[in-house]
Amino acid sequence: MSTDEPSSTAEKHGHEHHEVEGPGYPTPAAMRTESEREKTAFVIALRVGMDVDGSDFIGVVDLDPESDTYSELVDTVEMPNKGDELHHFGWNSCSSSCHTEGLMRDHLIVPGQRSSRIHILDAEDPRNMEIEKVIEPEEIFEYDLSAPHTVHCVPGGKVVISMLGDANGELPGGFLQLDQSDFSIDGHWEADRGDMEMNYDYWYQPRHNVMISTEWAAPKTYYPGFDLDDVEEGKYGDSIHIWDWENKEHQQTLNFGEEGQIPLEIRMPHDPEETQGYVGAALSSNILRFWEESDGVWEWEKVIDVESREHPDWDMPVPGLVTDIVLSLDDQYLFFSNWLHGDMRMYDVSDFGNPRLVDRIWAGGNFADRQEIQGTEIRGAPQMLQLSRDGKRIYWTTSLFSSWDNQFYPEIGEKGSLMMKADVYPDEGRMELDEDFLVDFGDAPGGPARAHEIRWPGGDCTSDVWQ
Amino acid sequence: MHQVTLEWRDGREVTVEVAEGETVIDATEREGLGVPYGCLYGACATCTGRLLDGDLVHVERANGLKPRHRRAGYVLLCIAEPHSDCRIEVGAEVQADLVPNPWK
């Protein structure tokens, strides 16, 4: 199955009633071993909050080493409006839709974090994408929701998007459900949100009827920038929420307190049998593991603690700020970024409760010796990560969020951010920075841009869930 | 109709006419001036400017600004309508004034 083809498979899967054809791969191992090397990357790139009079866009980056334009931005798909702050995005369908005959992984759902506008792109030809539909903010506000974030396609022909605020950018947030067939709005996904008010990312394991969501803050709180007073006033999150996936009801809140302030990115193993996972607490700079006990109650513990570091130019110790985490498709390695320190770490997680640091790459940030690549200043530090399906290449971008960039790496607002890469050697438990690879979004056509989330056509380590 | 003079920190200065019922961002977009904006309802503060002179009124709640920002003259141009001729500092750098690096 070519990686640049919209994926569809007729293979029989490992669980019940599986005679139908659907998109995606029957197992995580099939995705890891039977897909080819990624040849194209879709990279979110934004102009919001810059003195560049242009729209945000999806950058198409050539990742085919045989190509003359390898490691170059070969196309840009501009959004029809300005000010969206494109952030995260997702597919209309993935391996979770394995029962849905005839469905293709051929549309990208691309929300605007600030605008609350949702774009649907026809991505059947990854090198020639088109905007097919735009859901305008007013249509979203009608459901008293705003600030769309994580997009997952889910079984049953639906797409569910975590929404961080209400129509005024205040709490509570919720979840918006779209229909995969025409991308019309069904309404709220959740039937009962219990005591959940803040929202951010989510992951689900349909085999165990569980969904787990995380917390950032109210949009009006995090949009203008990161203010410690807001943390002290309890306006930032420190909990995750366990949901009954089928009944769409809130079941349990895991409160982390000081150990888990601003729990952002959540990953559960790709193995559909697993009932545990990790969440990266950005501000506390901890990785927390959560798991289900035999009585159905969920527990948590801290498994990685990134120590704050003294810096001669800073008054207070600098936290790592764990802003993104990714699990390899074989669930053997965990990678995460310390956006303020400037390192990206690789852990052996074959013993899930006892992660073992095996390697790290320093590039940019406040502590790395390496502050340049190919003679270009590294603006920002490792942030959004994406791992190749075979687990042998990891790519990252260096911008976090326009207003937060302005506080910590203001040069990104003037000159844009970067996309970088390291080669991963899973059999040896190590990584090496690829100094020949660099995409400088400062040189984007029409002016500098902030590169953010990365995805491959055909699915990746953060897109697919198995039933 | 009011004359609104926009001043960027690099010294650029442009005067635009803002009609009755029009926000400053409506006018800057009409004139293609590239003043940043985001949510367009006063929550995100991407469009932050600083009022130097004149009478500028928020026509919706400026949720993205704290009281200390309001006192220092910061305004959200996506929901701000002039009630007199005004001078406003604009540009992407103005937003960065709102919240400095808390640890540095």
Interface residues (C-beta under 8 A of the other chain):
Chain A: V48 G49 M50 D51 V52 D53 K82 G83 D84 E85 R114 S115 S116 P137 S146 G165 N168 G169 E170 P219 K220 Y223 P224 G225 F226 D227 L228 D313 W314 D315 M316 P317 V318 P319 S402 S403 N406 Q407 F408 P410 G413
Chain B: W8 G32 L33 G34 P36 Y37 G38 C39 L40 Y41 A43 C44 A45 T46 T48 R61 N63 G64 L65 K66 G91 A92 E93 Q95 A96 L98 V99 P100 N101 P102 W103 K104
